[in-house]
Amino acid sequence: EKDPIKVLLDRNRQEYIALRKIVVVVLASVFTIKGVAIFMLAMYGTFNDWCHNFLRERDVSVVWFAFFHPVTAFNDNGFALFTDGVVPFVNTLFVPLVLGFLIPLGNVAFPLLIYSVVAIMKRVSRKKKIYEYLLLHPRRCYTHLFPWEQTKWLTVSFFTITFIQMALFLALDWDRPVFDGVKTGYRFSASLFQSLSTRSAGFTIVNIAVADSAMLVIFVVLMYLTPYPVALSLRTTTKIKESSIFKKSDIDSGNYAYRKEFLGQFMHLVARDLLWVLVGFLIISIAERDKIKSQGADFSMFKILFEVVSAYGTVGLSLGWRNSSVGFSGQFTVLSKLVICLLMLLGRHRGLPHAVDRAIQLDSRKKLRLKLSEQQLQELNDLGIDTRYSVELGDLKRKTQLMHSVYRDESIDE
């Protein structure tokens, strides 16, 4: 029977090897996707006559156009080099599809991307057990690598919400001014792009200010719910049982533990987030009360609510202001602008876990002298391990006994 202390140290070594691999996977995935998108837009801007002439009229170089927009789309910034966003490309197909593909990959579909790459590497790499370890214990090494059940849930919810929103957008606004000048075939691509952008990126490919009032309400709801799929997956998978180090079925196959946490986390997030939105909305309504009375429909309470939810959802959409390229919040007072800034900061970090995530914890460095016997200390010294610190575990006696009963020899070579 293998020495349980040596087994324990080997398990720690496996985790650090897997950690290095996931860093490579994430960096390679991000830069590859951005690089391909930059190349595609550069080729489009160079060889497509309409795009080439348009960029020349706007005094924007092809290189800057190709580099800027994929980066801002993948990072969900929503910035564009043109004051009218990506509206000029509404009657084209290539640019909305490329940017629309990048928007979810940098947000809700990012866990699916990383999981897919790791699964592929498990099949093609010679070091299969490293990637198998990542798939069996995903949250031990990376915050946004989830078990397959959570990844599947994210994927299904993303496609379901996107296509429902797209269908509602087309049904409610097909004959409204929002699609004026848009060719029939391109209305589908425009509605798909706007549906993808509404929940995170903040790009506009049509004038949403003239959209149906019911559709604007749907936009507000979806902007508010934007981070919940990823945030709930992050929070419900952050509690890693200690025994999951040894039992594959305890957490990483995990049905019961995740489902037990899901409802509680959802209710907590909704209650807390709703409080911040209501407080921000109340303060801005008080600060802008004179403009609300004097400007009428142009400065309505709904427009304020839209800006507040867009800020807290870190989306960046705005209903705008008449004859101006500045967003509606540009008309706010200094106090209201500061509230918007605070809401953006709070919304940007609302998906973080309450405690230090297991995926970024290093060695606990807990002293062992009160935990180990002299024989165990000597065994660690023989292995060249500093006995003043624990590699990971606080109660090594209990865990070594557990390993004796459940250990299987599955060593991983670097």
N, C-alpha and C positions, 0 to 999 in steps of 0.2 A: 504494500500500500504506500502511495506517495506521501511525502512529508507535507502536511496541510499548510505549513507556513510557506514552503516553497511554491506550492500551488497558488496560494494567495498572492504572492509577489508576481508570479507569472501572469495572473489575471490582471494585475495592475499594469504590467508591461504591455499586455494586449490592448488595454484601453488607450494607452498613450500612442501606441503604433496606429491604432484606428483613428485617434485624434489628428495625427499628422496627415493621414490619408484624406480625412474629410476636409481639412483645410485646402489640400490640393484640388479636391473635387469641386469645392465651392468656387475657388478662384478661377479654375479652368473653365467652369461652366459659365460664370458671369462674363469673363473676358471673351470667351468664344462667341457667346450669343451677341454681345455688343459689337464685336469685331465683324461678324457676319452681317449684322444689320447696317453697320456703317458702310461696309463695302457695297451692299445692295443699293442703299440710297445714293451713294457716290456714283454708281453706274447709272442709276435712274436719272439723276440730275445732269449727268454728262451726255447721255445718249437719247433721252426723251426731249424732243424739241420744245414741247409746251413747258415742261419743268425748267429746262435750261433758259428759255426766254423769260419765264416768270422770275427766276432768281436774279437774272440780269436786271430786270426792271426794278426789283426791290433792293438792288445793290447788295446782294448776299452771295458770297462765294459758294461754290458747290461743296468744297471741302468742309467749310464751316456748317453748312446746312446738313451734310451727311453725318458729321460728328456730333453736333449739338442735340438733334432731335432724338436719336436712339438712346442717348445717355439720359436725357430728361424723361423720356417715356419709361425706360426700365426702372429708373429711380423714383417714378411717380411724382415728379416735380410739377409737371404741367406747363412748363415754360415753353414758349415758342419764339422764334426770331421775328415773327410778324405780329402786328398789333391786333389783327383779327384771328389769331390762333392758327388753326389748320383749316379754317373755313375755305380758303382758296382751293383746297384739294378735295372739296366735297364731290366734285364730278370726276374724280379719278379713283382708281382702285388700289394702286400699288402702295402709295404712302399710308393711307388709312389701314390697310391690312398689315403692313410691317409694324407700324407704331401700335396698332391694336393687338398684335401678337406679343409685343414687348411689355405692354402695360400689366397684364395679369402675371406674366412671368416674374416681374419684379415685386409682386405683392402676394395675392392669395394663391397663385399657382406655383410660387417658388418652392414650397415643400414638395410638391409633386415633381418638379424638375430635379431636385436633389435626390429624391428617392429613386427616380427613374435612372439617373446616372449611376447611382450606387448599385442598383439592381443589374444594370448592364455590365458594370465592371466586375460584379460577382461572376458573371457568366464568361467574360472574355479574359479576365486577368488570371495570371498564374497563382496569385496569392488570394485565392478565393475566400479563405477563412477570415481574412481581415474584413472584407466587405460583408461576409456573412455575420460577423460580429456586429457591424454597424446596423444591419437590418434587424438583428435580434435585439439589440440594445440601442436603438437610435437616439434616445434622449440622454444617454450617458455621455455623448460626444458632441452633440450640436443641438442648439435650441430649436431649429426649424427643420429637423429631420424627425418625422413622426412615424409611429407604427403604421402598418398598412391600413388598419381600420380607420384611423384618423385621416390619413392621406386620401383614402377613398371617399370619406365623408366630405372633405374639403373639395374634392374634384366634382362630386355630384352636386353639391350645393352651389358651387361656382357656375357650372353650366346651366343649372336650373334657373337661378336668379337672373343670369345674363339673358337667356332666351325669353323668359317671361317679361323682363323689362323691354327687350327689343320688340316683342309682339305688342305690348301695350303702347309703346311709343308709335309704332306704325298705325295701330288702330285708332288712337286718339288724335294723331296729328297728321294723318295722311293728306288731308285736304286743307290744312291750316298753313298760315304764312311761314311756319318754321321750315317747311320744305319748298318754299318758293324758289324757283330757279334750279332745283335739283332734279335731274333726270330720273325717270321712274326706276330704272335698274339700280342706280346709285343710292336710292333712298334706303335700300336694304343694308348696304355697306355703311352708310352714314349712321343709321340707327344702331347697327351693331357696334360701331366705333364709339358712339356716344354712350351706349350702355356699358361698355367696358370702361370708359373714361370717367363716368359719373361717380363710381364708387371709390376711386383712388386718385387718378392722374390729374383730373381737372382740365383736360383739353376740351375745347368746343369745336365741333365741325359744322354745327348749325347754330342759329340764334335761338338759344333756349328761352330767352326772355319772352318770346311770343308763343311759347308752347302752351298747350292746353293746361288750365289750372290744375286739373286732376293729375296730369303728368308731372307738374312741378311738385306737387305733394308727394308723389312717388319718389322723385329725386331726393327730397328731403329725408324721407324714411330710409332710403338706401344709403345715402351719405352717412346717416347716423349709425346704420348697422354695418358699415364698411369693415371695421377691423374684427368683428365678432368671430367669424369662422376661424381665423388664425389665432386670435387671442384666446378663444376657448380651447383650441387644441393645445396651445402652449401651456395654459394653466392647468388643464386636466391631465396633462402628461408630465408635469413637472415633479409630482410626488413619486419618487422612485423608492420602492421598498428595498431595504437592505438585502433581503433574501433574493432579489432579482439578480444579484451578482452571480448566483449559483443556479437559480431555477428559471429556465427560459419562459415558463408559462405564467409566472407570477405577475409580470408587468407587461412585457413587450408583446405578448399575444393579446393582451389585456382587454378584456371586455368589461368585466364587472367594475374594476377600480375606476376606469375612465367614465363609465356611465354614471357611477355614483357621484362623481365630482361635477359632472357637466351641468346639471340643473342648478346646483348651488352657485357655481361660478357665474352662470348666465344671469341669475337673479341679482347677484352682487354687482356685476358690471352694469346692468341696466339701471339699477337704482342709483349707483354712484354717478354714472355718466349723465343721467337725466337731471340730477341735481346741478351739476356744473353747467349744463346747457340752459336750464331755467334761470339760474343765478346770472349768467352772462346776458341772457335775453332781457331780464328785468333791468339790469344796470344800464344797458344800451338804450332800452326803451325810455328810461327816465332821462338819460343824458340827451337824447334826441327828440324829446317831446315837442319842442317848438317846431322843429322841421316836420314832424309827423302831422301837426295841426295845419301848417302853412302849405306844405307840398302836396297833400292829398294822396292820391293813388301812386304818384311817383316815389313817395317815401312811405310806403305802407309797412305795417307790422310784419306782414308775411315776408317782405324783402329782408327785413332785419333778421327774422328767424332763419331764412335761407342762408344768410351770411354767417350767422352764429353756428348753425349745424355744419356748414361747409368748412368753417375754421376748425371746429372741434373734431370733425372727421378727417382733417388734414387733406381735404380734396382740392380746394382752391377754386371751385366754381363760383360764379357770381352772375347775378341778373343784370349787372351793368348800370350805367347811368346815361341818360339821353345825351346824344351828340358828344360822347366822350369815350375814349379808349380805356379809361380808368374804371376799375371795378366799383361796385356800389359802396363798399366800405371806404372808398376814397372820399366820400362825402361826410364821413363821420367826424365827430369832434375828437380831440386828442384822447380824452378818457375812453371813448368807445373804441378807438384804435388800439389802445393799450389792453383793453379787455379782449379784443380779437386776438392780439398777440399772445396773451396769457392762455386763451382757449386753445390756440394752436399748439402751444407747448404742452398743455395738459393732455390734449388729444393725441399728440405724438407719442406719449409715453403711457397711455392708458392700457396698452396690451402687455406691459411688462409684468412679470410675476412679483408677488409680494416679498419673496425672499430670494437670496442668491440662488440662481438656477443650478441644478446639479450638473448641467453640461459644461459650465464654466468654472466649477470648483476644482481647485488643485488639491494637493495633499493637505489633509486636515491638520497635520503636525501636532497631534495630541500626544502628550507624554504617556509612555507605556509602563513606567516603573511600578505604578500601582496596579497595573492590569496583568502583567506577565510574571510568570515564575522565573526563577533563576535559570532553569533548564531552557525555557523558551528564549530568554535573553541571550543565552550562550549560542543557541541555534541561529538566531539572527546575526550575532557577531561572526559566526563561522561563514555566513553567506555574504559578509562584507557590508551589512546594513547597520546604519547608525541607530543604536537602540534607544536613543533619547526621543525619537519620533516614530510615530506610526506612519506607514505608507498611505493608509487610507482609513483604517477601522479603529473604532474606539474600544470595543469589547472583543478582542481577538479570540479569547477563549471560547466564547459561545459560537463565533463564526467558524473557527477551526473544527469544532464538533459538527457543525452543520455540513461543512465540506466533506467530512469523512463519509457522510451518509448520501450525499447527492453528487459528488464529484465524478465527472467523466473526463478521461484524458483527451483533450482537444487542444493541444498546443498550437500556437500560431508563431510562425517564423517571420521575422521582419523581412 
